Amino acid sequence: MRKILFLLIITFLSFNSFSQDFNLDNLEGKELKNSIRLNYILIDQPDITYTYGQGSTYKLDPKMGLFGLNYNIPLNDWLYTGAGFHGAVYGDQGGLFTLGINLGVNKQLYKNLYFDANIHFGGGGGFRSLVNGGGIIYPNAGLQYKTDQFALGLQYGYVNFFTGIQKGDNISFFVEIPTTLRTTSYKDAQEKFEVNNTSEDEYWQKPAVKSVQQITFDYLFPIGSTRNDGNGNFNNTTPITQTLSLLGFEYQRYLTESAFIYAHVDAMYGGLRAGFMDVFFGIGKNFIESKYINLFAKAGIGAAGGRVFPEGGLTMYPSLGADVKITKKMGISLHGGYHRSVGGTFEAYTAGFSLKYYGLSGGIKDPYSAEKVKQIKTQGVQIGFQNQTYFDVAILDKPDNDLQLLAVKINYDINKRFYVAAEASFAYLGGAGGYAHGIFGIGLKSNKFLNGNFSLFTEALGGVAGGGGVDSGEGILVKPTVGINYHATNDLSFHASAGQMWSPAGSVNSSNINIGLAYGFSVLNAKK
């Protein structure tokens, strides 16, 4: 097997890649008019009292509140799809998170009033006794008031962890913000297009968008009454005094020259048994910015929990930091802050560092100086969904079992051969509800063959995993994979792959097969 993999890699590397220089007349841009939906769902909880071996009891809170962050993409003028992430922020289910896909209908009824209905399918969970495998289905329908700048909606729905007993109908509300992604076809990826001053195409009259993407390494230093979950016995908790280590990702989009909004996700890999994670969104501002140094402040609100004493999950996270720019595109950031559960007991001072990538995309002019760029470099991106099957996964309190996971995966091309891959997966069948992993790494793909319909790929990914009783130790995960793509069109492909997943600090060592699809496009990166 090792010899075969070695030969595959050598074969891939032997393929040459070429790029050509063009101008904007050779580039057909397109706009994807997507939306970001923030929703809040309140449901009734099962009437359950846990009784422990020594006779003590714990009664479940009667209600749970879920916050949702959804990114939806229109398929036509009335049908949309997308992905959604939910986290508990009220009750005692802090640490409950779900990931799923959306399919919805949006039809105008009268002027600004629309009918909106969708179904969300995915996996996740918190208390495994309530969700079992973790599968969730959430159909909902209601009314939406829509303008060009925002939309408000009210819906009736039914949250159903169909593999367990956690479920209930509800009235929910949402706020939706339209966003435009300016791209071109994936077939034009990794090319350079000179900005010619004669281009009068209306598409290029809009300015570029400034953004930042970063990988973060955070360290939490617990204070106050912070305590663990007593390994499931909530009356047998002990204080947390050790340092907690988290790995995360953050995306920032600038609204003005110095102010930005951001979304951030972390998972813990050291200090506690795997299972803690957090998700934040918020605002930030650069107060002092020079050519090489930048000082900033941020304020975030979101959901956090897992392996700590049961609480609502609503968490705030203010922070301060400094960036050091190494190149025009890359930088290192140092930051510190305060991580606090609102209404709960978990609190910690934080310190950490980030590796930053600065982007300017979607236009030929700087959005603040109006300086025209010299070149557009197309950056290939693929966003996909997978069903993943893991065989004989080690679970702490039951026999090894097969797990079904739903994954959202992003491939970010480095060149025509190599790419960076990032994947988030949540279990929905197999008795390990609440298990999830977030991994990233490097991928390698071949040229297309058989009339351009197929290509091969291999990936080496690693990251953090935990929850659901899966024996991943403190959470470090490694996952090598090989697979094949079928290219239905220039932008749409289907794929199948197989690999191995193991946790160096745990007992997980599982083979897996993955089947999915991906939609590709090219981001228009501006180069001054």
DOGU-42696 format. One record per residue (C-alpha): residue in one letter; residue number from 1; x negated, y, z negated. Coordinates in Angstrom, 1 decimal. Layout:
// DOGU-42696
["a"; NUM; [X; Y; Z]]
...
END
This chain:
// DOGU-42696
["m"; 1; [0.0; 0.0; 0.0]]
["r"; 2; [-2.8; 2.4; -0.9]]
["k"; 3; [-4.5; 1.8; 2.5]]
["i"; 4; [-1.3; 2.5; 4.3]]
["l"; 5; [-0.8; 5.8; 2.5]]
["f"; 6; [-4.4; 6.7; 3.2]]
["l"; 7; [-4.0; 6.0; 6.9]]
["l"; 8; [-0.8; 8.1; 7.0]]
["i"; 9; [-2.4; 11.1; 5.4]]
["i"; 10; [-5.4; 10.9; 7.7]]
["t"; 11; [-3.1; 10.6; 10.7]]
["f"; 12; [-1.1; 13.7; 9.6]]
["l"; 13; [-4.3; 15.7; 9.1]]
["s"; 14; [-5.5; 14.8; 12.6]]
["f"; 15; [-2.6; 16.7; 14.1]]
["n"; 16; [-3.6; 20.2; 15.2]]
["s"; 17; [-1.3; 23.2; 14.7]]
["f"; 18; [-1.2; 26.3; 16.8]]
["s"; 19; [0.4; 29.7; 16.5]]
["q"; 20; [0.9; 32.4; 19.0]]
["d"; 21; [1.3; 36.2; 18.8]]
["f"; 22; [4.5; 37.8; 20.0]]
["n"; 23; [6.3; 41.1; 19.5]]
["l"; 24; [9.8; 41.8; 18.2]]
["d"; 25; [11.4; 41.4; 21.6]]
["n"; 26; [10.6; 37.7; 21.3]]
["l"; 27; [12.3; 37.4; 17.8]]
["e"; 28; [16.1; 37.0; 17.4]]
["g"; 29; [17.1; 38.0; 13.8]]
["k"; 30; [20.2; 36.9; 12.1]]
["e"; 31; [22.0; 37.9; 8.9]]
["l"; 32; [23.3; 35.4; 6.3]]
["k"; 33; [26.0; 37.2; 4.3]]
["n"; 34; [26.0; 35.2; 1.1]]
["s"; 35; [27.3; 35.9; -2.4]]
["i"; 36; [26.2; 35.5; -6.0]]
["r"; 37; [29.1; 34.4; -8.3]]
["l"; 38; [28.9; 34.7; -12.1]]
["n"; 39; [31.8; 32.9; -13.9]]
["y"; 40; [32.9; 32.1; -17.4]]
["i"; 41; [34.9; 29.0; -18.3]]
["l"; 42; [36.4; 28.2; -21.8]]
["i"; 43; [37.6; 24.7; -22.4]]
["d"; 44; [38.9; 22.7; -25.4]]
["q"; 45; [36.7; 20.1; -26.9]]
["p"; 46; [37.6; 16.5; -28.0]]
["d"; 47; [38.7; 16.3; -31.6]]
["i"; 48; [35.7; 14.3; -32.9]]
["t"; 49; [34.0; 13.9; -36.3]]
["y"; 50; [30.6; 12.2; -36.3]]
["t"; 51; [29.9; 10.0; -39.3]]
["y"; 52; [26.3; 9.2; -40.1]]
["g"; 53; [24.9; 6.1; -41.9]]
["q"; 54; [24.4; 7.8; -45.2]]
["g"; 55; [28.0; 9.0; -45.2]]
["s"; 56; [27.6; 12.6; -44.1]]
["t"; 57; [29.8; 14.0; -41.3]]
["y"; 58; [29.7; 16.6; -38.5]]
["k"; 59; [32.9; 17.9; -36.8]]
["l"; 60; [32.7; 19.1; -33.2]]
["d"; 61; [33.6; 22.7; -32.6]]
["p"; 62; [37.1; 23.0; -31.0]]
["k"; 63; [36.1; 25.0; -27.9]]
["m"; 64; [33.1; 25.4; -25.6]]
["g"; 65; [32.3; 28.3; -23.3]]
["l"; 66; [30.3; 27.8; -20.1]]
["f"; 67; [28.5; 30.5; -18.1]]
["g"; 68; [28.0; 29.8; -14.4]]
["l"; 69; [25.6; 31.1; -11.8]]
["n"; 70; [26.6; 30.2; -8.2]]
["y"; 71; [25.0; 31.0; -4.8]]
["n"; 72; [27.5; 30.6; -2.0]]
["i"; 73; [27.0; 30.6; 1.8]]
["p"; 74; [29.8; 31.0; 4.3]]
["l"; 75; [30.2; 28.3; 6.9]]
["n"; 76; [32.8; 30.4; 8.8]]
["d"; 77; [35.2; 33.2; 8.0]]
["w"; 78; [37.2; 31.2; 5.5]]
["l"; 79; [35.0; 28.2; 4.4]]
["y"; 80; [31.9; 28.3; 2.2]]
["t"; 81; [29.5; 26.0; 0.5]]
["g"; 82; [26.7; 26.5; -2.1]]
["a"; 83; [25.1; 25.4; -5.3]]
["g"; 84; [26.1; 26.2; -8.9]]
["f"; 85; [24.4; 26.0; -12.3]]
["h"; 86; [26.3; 26.1; -15.6]]
["g"; 87; [25.1; 26.4; -19.2]]
["a"; 88; [26.9; 26.5; -22.6]]
["v"; 89; [27.0; 29.9; -24.3]]
["y"; 90; [29.8; 29.4; -26.9]]
["g"; 91; [30.7; 26.7; -29.4]]
["d"; 92; [28.1; 24.1; -30.5]]
["q"; 93; [27.0; 22.7; -27.1]]
["g"; 94; [23.9; 24.8; -26.6]]
["g"; 95; [21.6; 22.8; -24.3]]
["l"; 96; [24.5; 21.6; -22.1]]
["f"; 97; [23.5; 22.4; -18.5]]
["t"; 98; [24.9; 21.2; -15.2]]
["l"; 99; [23.9; 21.5; -11.6]]
["g"; 100; [26.2; 20.8; -8.6]]
["i"; 101; [27.3; 21.7; -5.1]]
["n"; 102; [30.3; 23.8; -4.1]]
["l"; 103; [32.8; 23.6; -1.2]]
["g"; 104; [35.5; 26.3; -1.1]]
["v"; 105; [38.1; 28.2; 0.8]]
["n"; 106; [38.5; 32.0; 0.8]]
["k"; 107; [41.5; 33.5; 2.7]]
["q"; 108; [42.8; 37.0; 2.9]]
["l"; 109; [46.4; 37.4; 1.6]]
["y"; 110; [46.9; 41.2; 1.7]]
["k"; 111; [44.4; 43.9; 2.1]]
["n"; 112; [41.8; 43.4; -0.7]]
["l"; 113; [43.6; 40.4; -2.2]]
["y"; 114; [42.3; 36.9; -1.3]]
["f"; 115; [43.1; 33.4; -2.2]]
["d"; 116; [40.0; 31.5; -3.4]]
["a"; 117; [39.8; 27.8; -4.2]]
["n"; 118; [36.8; 25.5; -4.5]]
["i"; 119; [35.6; 22.2; -5.9]]
["h"; 120; [32.3; 21.8; -7.7]]
["f"; 121; [30.6; 18.4; -8.0]]
["g"; 122; [27.4; 17.7; -9.9]]
["g"; 123; [25.8; 16.3; -13.0]]
["g"; 124; [24.6; 17.4; -16.4]]
["g"; 125; [25.7; 17.4; -20.1]]
["g"; 126; [24.7; 18.0; -23.7]]
["f"; 127; [26.0; 15.5; -26.3]]
["r"; 128; [25.6; 12.3; -24.4]]
["s"; 129; [28.4; 10.7; -26.4]]
["l"; 130; [30.8; 13.1; -24.7]]
["v"; 131; [29.6; 12.9; -21.1]]
["n"; 132; [28.1; 9.4; -20.8]]
["g"; 133; [26.7; 9.4; -17.3]]
["g"; 134; [27.0; 13.2; -16.9]]
["g"; 135; [29.1; 13.4; -13.7]]
["i"; 136; [31.2; 16.5; -13.5]]
["i"; 137; [33.9; 17.6; -11.1]]
["y"; 138; [35.5; 21.0; -11.4]]
["p"; 139; [38.4; 22.0; -9.0]]
["n"; 140; [39.8; 25.5; -9.4]]
["a"; 141; [42.0; 27.9; -7.5]]
["g"; 142; [43.1; 31.5; -8.0]]
["l"; 143; [43.1; 35.1; -6.7]]
["q"; 144; [40.2; 37.4; -5.8]]
["y"; 145; [40.1; 41.1; -5.4]]
["k"; 146; [37.3; 41.9; -2.9]]
["t"; 147; [35.5; 45.1; -1.9]]
["d"; 148; [32.3; 45.6; 0.1]]
["q"; 149; [30.3; 46.1; -3.1]]
["f"; 150; [31.8; 43.5; -5.4]]
["a"; 151; [34.6; 41.1; -6.1]]
["l"; 152; [36.6; 40.0; -9.2]]
["g"; 153; [38.5; 36.8; -9.6]]
["l"; 154; [40.8; 34.9; -11.9]]
["q"; 155; [41.3; 31.1; -11.5]]
["y"; 156; [42.9; 28.1; -13.0]]
["g"; 157; [40.8; 24.9; -13.1]]
["y"; 158; [40.0; 21.6; -14.7]]
["v"; 159; [36.5; 20.8; -16.0]]
["n"; 160; [36.2; 17.0; -15.9]]
["f"; 161; [33.1; 15.1; -17.0]]
["f"; 162; [34.6; 12.0; -15.4]]
["t"; 163; [32.1; 9.6; -16.8]]
["g"; 164; [32.9; 10.6; -20.4]]
["i"; 165; [35.6; 12.2; -22.6]]
["q"; 166; [34.6; 15.9; -22.3]]
["k"; 167; [37.2; 17.6; -20.1]]
["g"; 168; [40.0; 20.1; -20.1]]
["d"; 169; [42.0; 22.6; -18.1]]
["n"; 170; [41.2; 26.3; -18.3]]
["i"; 171; [41.6; 29.9; -17.1]]
["s"; 172; [38.3; 31.3; -15.9]]
["f"; 173; [37.2; 34.6; -14.4]]
["f"; 174; [34.3; 35.6; -12.2]]
["v"; 175; [32.3; 38.5; -10.8]]
["e"; 176; [30.9; 38.2; -7.3]]
["i"; 177; [28.2; 40.3; -5.7]]
["p"; 178; [27.6; 40.1; -1.9]]
["t"; 179; [24.0; 39.7; -0.8]]
["t"; 180; [22.4; 39.6; 2.7]]
["l"; 181; [19.5; 37.4; 3.7]]
["r"; 182; [17.8; 38.5; 6.9]]
["t"; 183; [16.2; 35.5; 8.7]]
["t"; 184; [15.6; 33.8; 12.0]]
["s"; 185; [15.7; 30.2; 13.2]]
["y"; 186; [13.4; 27.6; 11.6]]
["k"; 187; [12.0; 26.8; 15.1]]
["d"; 188; [10.2; 30.2; 14.9]]
["a"; 189; [8.5; 29.5; 11.6]]
["q"; 190; [4.9; 30.2; 11.0]]
["e"; 191; [4.5; 32.6; 13.9]]
["k"; 192; [3.3; 36.3; 14.0]]
["f"; 193; [5.3; 39.0; 15.7]]
["e"; 194; [3.7; 42.4; 16.3]]
["v"; 195; [5.9; 45.3; 15.5]]
["n"; 196; [6.3; 47.3; 18.7]]
["n"; 197; [7.4; 50.9; 18.3]]
["t"; 198; [9.7; 50.6; 21.3]]
["s"; 199; [12.1; 48.2; 19.6]]
["e"; 200; [15.5; 49.9; 19.4]]
["d"; 201; [17.4; 46.8; 18.2]]
["e"; 202; [19.8; 47.8; 15.4]]
["y"; 203; [18.8; 44.7; 13.4]]
["w"; 204; [15.4; 46.2; 12.7]]
["q"; 205; [16.6; 49.6; 11.5]]
["k"; 206; [17.3; 48.3; 8.0]]
["p"; 207; [14.4; 48.4; 5.5]]
["a"; 208; [12.7; 45.4; 4.1]]
["v"; 209; [13.5; 44.0; 0.7]]
["k"; 210; [10.8; 43.8; -2.1]]
["s"; 211; [10.8; 40.7; -4.2]]
["v"; 212; [8.5; 38.7; -6.6]]
["q"; 213; [8.3; 35.0; -7.2]]
["q"; 214; [6.4; 33.6; -10.1]]
["i"; 215; [5.5; 30.4; -11.9]]
["t"; 216; [5.5; 31.0; -15.7]]
["f"; 217; [3.8; 29.3; -18.6]]
["d"; 218; [5.5; 30.3; -21.9]]
["y"; 219; [4.6; 29.5; -25.5]]
["l"; 220; [7.2; 29.9; -28.3]]
["f"; 221; [6.2; 30.4; -31.9]]
["p"; 222; [9.3; 29.6; -34.0]]
["i"; 223; [10.2; 31.8; -37.0]]
["g"; 224; [13.1; 32.1; -39.4]]
["s"; 225; [15.6; 29.2; -39.8]]
["t"; 226; [14.6; 27.5; -36.5]]
["r"; 227; [15.1; 23.8; -36.9]]
["n"; 228; [15.4; 20.6; -34.8]]
["d"; 229; [18.5; 18.4; -34.2]]
["g"; 230; [17.5; 15.8; -36.8]]
["n"; 231; [17.1; 13.3; -33.9]]
["g"; 232; [20.9; 13.3; -33.5]]
["n"; 233; [21.8; 13.5; -37.2]]
["f"; 234; [22.7; 17.2; -37.6]]
["n"; 235; [22.7; 16.9; -41.4]]
["n"; 236; [19.1; 15.7; -41.4]]
["t"; 237; [17.4; 18.6; -39.6]]
["t"; 238; [13.8; 19.8; -40.4]]
["p"; 239; [12.2; 23.2; -39.7]]
["i"; 240; [10.3; 23.7; -36.4]]
["t"; 241; [6.9; 25.2; -37.1]]
["q"; 242; [4.9; 23.9; -34.2]]
["t"; 243; [4.2; 25.8; -31.0]]
["l"; 244; [6.6; 24.9; -28.1]]
["s"; 245; [5.3; 24.9; -24.5]]
["l"; 246; [7.5; 25.7; -21.5]]
["l"; 247; [7.1; 25.7; -17.8]]
["g"; 248; [9.3; 27.9; -15.6]]
["f"; 249; [10.1; 29.8; -12.5]]
["e"; 250; [11.3; 33.4; -12.0]]
["y"; 251; [12.7; 35.3; -9.0]]
["q"; 252; [12.8; 39.1; -9.0]]
["r"; 253; [14.5; 41.4; -6.5]]
["y"; 254; [13.9; 45.1; -6.6]]
["l"; 255; [16.8; 47.6; -6.6]]
["t"; 256; [14.6; 50.7; -6.6]]
["e"; 257; [10.9; 51.3; -6.4]]
["s"; 258; [10.4; 50.4; -10.1]]
["a"; 259; [13.6; 48.6; -11.3]]
["f"; 260; [14.6; 45.0; -10.5]]
["i"; 261; [17.0; 42.2; -11.4]]
["y"; 262; [15.8; 38.7; -12.0]]
["a"; 263; [16.7; 35.1; -12.7]]
["h"; 264; [14.5; 32.8; -14.8]]
["v"; 265; [14.6; 29.1; -15.7]]
["d"; 266; [12.3; 27.1; -18.2]]
["a"; 267; [12.0; 23.5; -19.4]]
["m"; 268; [10.0; 22.4; -22.4]]
["y"; 269; [7.1; 20.0; -22.0]]
["g"; 270; [5.4; 20.2; -25.4]]
["g"; 271; [6.3; 20.5; -29.1]]
["l"; 272; [9.5; 18.5; -29.2]]
["r"; 273; [11.0; 15.4; -27.6]]
["a"; 274; [11.9; 16.5; -24.0]]
["g"; 275; [15.4; 18.1; -23.6]]
["f"; 276; [15.1; 21.8; -24.3]]
["m"; 277; [15.6; 24.3; -21.4]]
["d"; 278; [16.8; 27.8; -20.8]]
["v"; 279; [18.2; 29.9; -18.0]]
["f"; 280; [18.3; 33.7; -18.0]]
["f"; 281; [19.2; 36.6; -15.8]]
["g"; 282; [18.5; 40.3; -16.5]]
["i"; 283; [17.0; 43.6; -15.6]]
["g"; 284; [13.5; 44.9; -15.7]]
["k"; 285; [11.5; 48.1; -15.0]]
["n"; 286; [7.9; 49.0; -14.2]]
["f"; 287; [6.9; 51.9; -16.4]]
["i"; 288; [3.3; 52.4; -15.2]]
["e"; 289; [2.2; 51.1; -11.8]]
["s"; 290; [-1.1; 51.6; -10.1]]
["k"; 291; [-2.9; 49.9; -7.3]]
["y"; 292; [-4.2; 47.1; -9.6]]
["i"; 293; [-2.3; 47.3; -12.9]]
["n"; 294; [1.4; 47.4; -13.7]]
["l"; 295; [3.1; 47.6; -17.1]]
["f"; 296; [6.7; 46.4; -17.4]]
["a"; 297; [9.6; 45.7; -19.7]]
["k"; 298; [12.5; 43.2; -19.2]]
["a"; 299; [15.7; 42.3; -21.0]]
["g"; 300; [17.4; 39.0; -20.3]]
["i"; 301; [20.5; 37.2; -21.4]]
["g"; 302; [21.5; 33.6; -20.8]]
["a"; 303; [21.8; 30.0; -22.1]]
["a"; 304; [19.3; 27.9; -24.0]]
["g"; 305; [19.2; 24.7; -26.2]]
["g"; 306; [18.5; 21.1; -26.5]]
["r"; 307; [16.7; 19.2; -29.3]]
["v"; 308; [17.5; 22.0; -31.7]]
["f"; 309; [20.3; 22.5; -34.2]]
["p"; 310; [23.7; 22.7; -32.5]]
["e"; 311; [24.6; 26.3; -31.6]]
["g"; 312; [26.6; 28.1; -28.9]]
["g"; 313; [23.7; 28.5; -26.5]]
["l"; 314; [24.0; 32.2; -25.8]]
["t"; 315; [20.4; 33.6; -26.0]]
["m"; 316; [18.7; 36.9; -25.5]]
["y"; 317; [15.1; 37.4; -24.4]]
["p"; 318; [13.5; 40.9; -24.3]]
["s"; 319; [9.8; 41.0; -23.3]]
["l"; 320; [6.9; 43.3; -22.4]]
["g"; 321; [4.0; 42.6; -20.1]]
["a"; 322; [1.2; 43.7; -17.8]]
["d"; 323; [0.4; 42.6; -14.2]]
["v"; 324; [-3.1; 42.5; -12.7]]
["k"; 325; [-3.0; 42.4; -8.9]]
["i"; 326; [-5.7; 40.2; -7.3]]
["t"; 327; [-4.7; 40.8; -3.7]]
["k"; 328; [-1.8; 42.6; -2.0]]
["k"; 329; [0.3; 39.4; -2.3]]
["m"; 330; [-1.0; 37.6; -5.5]]
["g"; 331; [-1.3; 38.6; -9.1]]
["i"; 332; [-1.6; 37.4; -12.7]]
["s"; 333; [0.8; 38.5; -15.4]]
["l"; 334; [0.5; 38.4; -19.2]]
["h"; 335; [3.7; 38.9; -21.3]]
["g"; 336; [5.1; 38.6; -24.8]]
["g"; 337; [8.6; 38.7; -26.2]]
["y"; 338; [11.3; 37.6; -28.6]]
["h"; 339; [13.5; 34.6; -27.8]]
["r"; 340; [16.7; 34.6; -30.0]]
["s"; 341; [19.9; 32.6; -30.1]]
["v"; 342; [22.9; 35.0; -30.5]]
["g"; 343; [24.9; 33.7; -33.4]]
["g"; 344; [22.6; 30.7; -33.9]]
["t"; 345; [19.4; 29.8; -35.9]]
["f"; 346; [16.8; 29.4; -33.1]]
["e"; 347; [14.4; 32.3; -32.8]]
["a"; 348; [10.8; 32.6; -31.8]]
["y"; 349; [8.1; 35.1; -30.7]]
["t"; 350; [6.8; 34.3; -27.3]]
["a"; 351; [3.6; 34.8; -25.3]]
["g"; 352; [2.6; 33.5; -21.9]]
["f"; 353; [1.2; 34.2; -18.4]]
["s"; 354; [2.5; 33.9; -14.9]]
["l"; 355; [1.2; 33.5; -11.4]]
["k"; 356; [2.9; 36.0; -9.1]]
["y"; 357; [3.6; 36.3; -5.4]]
["y"; 358; [4.7; 39.7; -4.1]]
["g"; 359; [6.9; 39.7; -1.1]]
["l"; 360; [8.3; 42.2; 1.4]]
["s"; 361; [10.8; 40.7; 3.9]]
["g"; 362; [13.7; 41.2; 6.2]]
["g"; 363; [12.7; 44.5; 7.9]]
["i"; 364; [9.9; 46.5; 9.5]]
["k"; 365; [9.9; 49.4; 7.1]]
["d"; 366; [8.9; 49.7; 3.4]]
["p"; 367; [12.1; 50.3; 1.5]]
["y"; 368; [10.7; 53.2; -0.5]]
["s"; 369; [7.9; 54.8; 1.5]]
["a"; 370; [9.5; 54.2; 4.9]]
["e"; 371; [6.0; 53.1; 6.1]]
["k"; 372; [6.4; 50.9; 9.2]]
["v"; 373; [4.6; 47.5; 8.9]]
["k"; 374; [2.3; 46.2; 11.6]]
["q"; 375; [3.5; 42.6; 11.8]]
["i"; 376; [6.3; 40.2; 10.9]]
["k"; 377; [5.1; 36.7; 9.8]]
["t"; 378; [7.9; 34.1; 9.9]]
["q"; 379; [7.9; 31.9; 6.8]]
["g"; 380; [9.6; 28.5; 7.1]]
["v"; 381; [12.0; 27.6; 4.3]]
["q"; 382; [14.3; 24.6; 3.9]]
["i"; 383; [17.0; 24.2; 1.3]]
["g"; 384; [18.5; 20.8; 0.8]]
["f"; 385; [20.7; 18.5; -1.3]]
["q"; 386; [19.8; 14.9; -2.2]]
["n"; 387; [21.3; 11.9; -3.8]]
["q"; 388; [18.6; 10.2; -5.8]]
["t"; 389; [18.7; 6.6; -7.1]]
["y"; 390; [16.1; 5.7; -9.8]]
["f"; 391; [15.9; 2.0; -10.7]]
["d"; 392; [15.4; 0.5; -14.2]]
["v"; 393; [14.9; 3.9; -16.0]]
["a"; 394; [13.7; 3.5; -19.6]]
["i"; 395; [16.4; 4.9; -22.0]]
["l"; 396; [15.6; 5.0; -25.8]]
["d"; 397; [18.8; 3.6; -27.2]]
["k"; 398; [20.0; 1.2; -24.5]]
["p"; 399; [18.6; -1.2; -22.0]]
["d"; 400; [16.9; 0.1; -18.9]]
["n"; 401; [19.4; 1.3; -16.3]]
["d"; 402; [19.7; 2.7; -12.8]]
["l"; 403; [20.5; 6.4; -12.6]]
["q"; 404; [22.1; 8.5; -9.9]]
["l"; 405; [21.0; 12.1; -9.7]]
["l"; 406; [22.1; 15.1; -7.6]]
["a"; 407; [19.1; 17.3; -6.5]]
["v"; 408; [18.7; 20.7; -5.0]]
["k"; 409; [15.4; 21.0; -3.2]]
["i"; 410; [13.5; 23.9; -1.6]]
["n"; 411; [10.5; 23.5; 0.8]]
["y"; 412; [8.4; 26.6; 1.4]]
["d"; 413; [6.0; 26.2; 4.3]]
["i"; 414; [2.3; 27.1; 3.9]]
["n"; 415; [1.6; 26.4; 7.5]]
["k"; 416; [3.0; 24.1; 10.2]]
["r"; 417; [1.6; 21.1; 8.3]]
["f"; 418; [1.6; 21.7; 4.6]]
["y"; 419; [4.4; 23.1; 2.3]]
["v"; 420; [5.2; 23.7; -1.3]]
["a"; 421; [8.2; 21.7; -2.6]]
["a"; 422; [10.4; 22.5; -5.7]]
["e"; 423; [13.2; 20.2; -6.9]]
["a"; 424; [15.8; 20.4; -9.7]]
["s"; 425; [17.8; 17.1; -10.4]]
["f"; 426; [20.6; 16.3; -12.8]]
["a"; 427; [21.9; 12.8; -13.7]]
["y"; 428; [25.6; 12.1; -12.9]]
["l"; 429; [25.8; 8.3; -13.2]]
["g"; 430; [24.0; 5.7; -15.3]]
["g"; 431; [24.7; 6.5; -18.9]]
["a"; 432; [22.0; 9.3; -19.3]]
["g"; 433; [24.2; 12.4; -19.0]]
["g"; 434; [22.1; 15.5; -19.8]]
["y"; 435; [19.0; 14.1; -18.2]]
["a"; 436; [17.4; 16.5; -15.8]]
["h"; 437; [14.0; 17.3; -14.3]]
["g"; 438; [12.4; 20.3; -12.6]]
["i"; 439; [9.3; 19.5; -10.5]]
["f"; 440; [7.1; 21.1; -7.8]]
["g"; 441; [4.0; 20.3; -5.8]]
["i"; 442; [2.6; 19.9; -2.3]]
["g"; 443; [4.0; 18.2; 0.8]]
["l"; 444; [2.6; 17.2; 4.1]]
["k"; 445; [4.5; 16.6; 7.3]]
["s"; 446; [3.7; 15.2; 10.8]]
["n"; 447; [4.5; 16.4; 14.2]]
["k"; 448; [7.9; 15.5; 15.6]]
["f"; 449; [8.0; 12.3; 17.7]]
["l"; 450; [10.5; 10.2; 19.7]]
["n"; 451; [11.7; 13.2; 21.8]]
["g"; 452; [11.4; 15.5; 18.9]]
["n"; 453; [14.0; 13.8; 16.8]]
["f"; 454; [11.9; 12.4; 14.0]]
["s"; 455; [9.0; 13.3; 11.7]]
["l"; 456; [7.3; 11.8; 8.6]]
["f"; 457; [6.3; 13.4; 5.3]]
["t"; 458; [4.7; 12.7; 2.0]]
["e"; 459; [4.9; 14.7; -1.2]]
["a"; 460; [3.1; 14.8; -4.6]]
["l"; 461; [5.3; 16.5; -7.2]]
["g"; 462; [5.0; 17.0; -10.9]]
["g"; 463; [6.7; 18.9; -13.7]]
["v"; 464; [9.0; 18.6; -16.6]]
["a"; 465; [11.9; 16.1; -17.4]]
["g"; 466; [14.1; 15.3; -20.4]]
["g"; 467; [17.5; 14.8; -22.0]]
["g"; 468; [20.0; 12.0; -21.9]]
["g"; 469; [17.9; 9.7; -24.0]]
["v"; 470; [15.5; 9.0; -21.1]]
["d"; 471; [12.1; 8.1; -22.6]]
["s"; 472; [10.0; 10.7; -20.9]]
["g"; 473; [8.1; 11.6; -24.1]]
["e"; 474; [7.6; 15.3; -24.3]]
["g"; 475; [8.6; 15.6; -20.7]]
["i"; 476; [5.7; 15.5; -18.3]]
["l"; 477; [6.7; 13.9; -15.0]]
["v"; 478; [4.9; 12.8; -11.9]]
["k"; 479; [6.6; 11.8; -8.6]]
["p"; 480; [4.8; 10.8; -5.3]]
["t"; 481; [7.1; 10.2; -2.3]]
["v"; 482; [7.0; 9.2; 1.4]]
["g"; 483; [9.8; 9.6; 3.8]]
["i"; 484; [11.2; 10.3; 7.3]]
["n"; 485; [13.2; 13.2; 8.7]]
["y"; 486; [15.8; 13.1; 11.5]]
["h"; 487; [16.2; 16.5; 13.2]]
["a"; 488; [19.8; 16.9; 14.3]]
["t"; 489; [19.1; 20.5; 15.4]]
["n"; 490; [16.4; 23.1; 15.1]]
["d"; 491; [17.7; 24.1; 11.7]]
["l"; 492; [19.5; 21.0; 10.3]]
["s"; 493; [17.8; 17.8; 9.4]]
["f"; 494; [18.6; 14.6; 7.5]]
["h"; 495; [16.0; 12.6; 5.5]]
["a"; 496; [15.4; 9.5; 3.6]]
["s"; 497; [12.5; 8.8; 1.3]]
["a"; 498; [11.1; 6.4; -1.4]]
["g"; 499; [8.6; 6.8; -4.2]]
["q"; 500; [7.7; 6.3; -7.8]]
["m"; 501; [8.5; 8.4; -10.9]]
["w"; 502; [6.6; 8.1; -14.2]]
["s"; 503; [6.1; 10.0; -17.4]]
["p"; 504; [2.5; 9.7; -18.7]]
["a"; 505; [3.6; 10.3; -22.3]]
["g"; 506; [6.8; 8.2; -22.1]]
["s"; 507; [8.0; 4.8; -20.9]]
["v"; 508; [9.6; 5.9; -17.6]]
["n"; 509; [8.0; 4.2; -14.6]]
["s"; 510; [10.8; 3.9; -12.0]]
["s"; 511; [11.0; 3.4; -8.2]]
["n"; 512; [13.4; 5.6; -6.4]]
["i"; 513; [15.1; 6.2; -3.0]]
["n"; 514; [16.5; 9.6; -1.9]]
["i"; 515; [18.9; 10.5; 0.9]]
["g"; 516; [19.9; 14.0; 1.8]]
["l"; 517; [20.1; 16.9; 4.2]]
["a"; 518; [18.3; 20.2; 4.6]]
["y"; 519; [19.0; 23.5; 6.3]]
["g"; 520; [16.0; 25.4; 7.6]]
["f"; 521; [15.4; 29.1; 8.4]]
["s"; 522; [12.5; 31.5; 8.6]]
["v"; 523; [12.1; 34.4; 6.2]]
["l"; 524; [10.8; 37.6; 7.9]]
["n"; 525; [7.7; 38.5; 5.8]]
["a"; 526; [6.4; 42.0; 6.5]]
["k"; 527; [2.7; 42.7; 6.7]]
["k"; 528; [1.4; 46.2; 6.5]]
END
